[in-house]
Amino acid sequence: MIIFLISITKRKHKWYRALDITLVLLTTISLVYTFSYSESIAFRAGNPNPMDYAIGTIVLLLAIEGARRAVGLAIAAVTGFFLIYTYFGPLFPGFLKHAPYSFGEIINIQYLELEGVWGIPTGAMSTYIIIFLLFAGILVQTGMLSVFMDLAMKLFGRTTGGPAKVAVAASTLIGSVSGSAAANALLTGQISIPLMKGLGYKPTFAGAVEASVSSGG
């Protein structure tokens, strides 16, 4: 919903704004339905009713569109492809062929059960990881990120391989406070990765350095 709300504030054409408002309303309806009937939905897993089909379809489409706007077309396209492949898999040749899944079974798995949108990853994200990300935001707003980055830059910025060493030092400092690899990469990566790329490091290497040091930090 946040993605669609942000889009509303940026849209100038009234038709695009109307589309975003519609998406926000659909998101609100799906969330209200899901949380209002969460217990009965859990008991109905494996036997969805017509309303579950409708809301489940809306949730999947909203998730794909939200991913497209937040991350890019690639993730949305891959997600859409595998959903289509799940349905049409029996028509594929050779080893690509798999057992048939009906539309109802797909909605049941993706909406009602723990393998789908409201599954274990979403639960972990909304329960645990969000705490670290909020704390990371506090570090940014209070200026602690700048302190850690400046300290790392002064220590290693002038040495051979400086940008990579800065990423290691900054991630170590921030990781000692945040305790989250994801928050660590989010904070330091937005500075260290462009810095490494600007000095000739390959994008893949820069990303690998940041990912590894954020996990270690």
C-alpha positions, 0 to 999 in steps of 0.5 A, a space after each residue: 500500500 505504501 508504494 501505491 500511496 507514494 505513487 499518488 503523490 508523484 502522479 500528475 495525470 488524473 488517470 494515473 492518480 485514479 489508477 493508484 487510488 483504485 490500487 490503494 482501495 483494493 489493497 485496503 479491502 484485501 488487508 481488511 478481509 485477510 485480517 478480519 477473517 484470519 482465523 477462519 482463513 487458516 482453518 479453510 486452508 485447502 478449501 477456499 471459498 469464492 471470496 478467497 479466490 477473489 481476494 487471493 487473485 487481487 493480492 497476487 496481482 497487487 504483489 506483482 505490481 508492487 514488486 514492479 514499482 519497488 524493485 523493477 520489471 525483472 522481479 515482476 516478470 519472473 514472478 508472473 512467469 512462474 505463476 503462469 508456468 505453474 498453471 500451464 506446466 502440464 503443456 510443457 515438453 520433457 523435463 519441464 512438464 509437471 503435475 497439473 495445478 488448477 487455478 483454485 489450487 494456485 490461489 490456495 497455495 499462494 494466499 491461504 497457506 504458508 508457502 505463499 504471500 502471507 507465509 513464513 518469510 512475510 511473518 519473519 519480515 513483519 515481526 523481526 526484520 522490520 525492527 532492525 530496519 526501523 533502527 537503521 532508519 533511526 541511525 540515519 536520521 540521528 547522523 550515526 551513519 555519517 559518523 561511522 562512514 566518516 570514521 571508516 573513510 578516515 581510517 582506510 580511505 587513502 589505503 590500497 583498496 580503500 573503498 572495499 576496506 571502507 565498506 568492511 569497516 563501516 559494516 563492522 561498526 554499523 553491524 555491531 549496533 544494528 545486528 541485522 545483515 539486511 539493515 547493514 547492507 541497506 545502510 552502507 551499500 548505498 554509499 560504498 557500492 557507488 564508491 567502489 564502482 566509481 573507482 573501477 570495481 566491477 558492479 558484481 564485485 562491489 555488490 559481493 563485497 558489501 553482501 559478505 561484509 554486511 553478513 560478517 558485520 
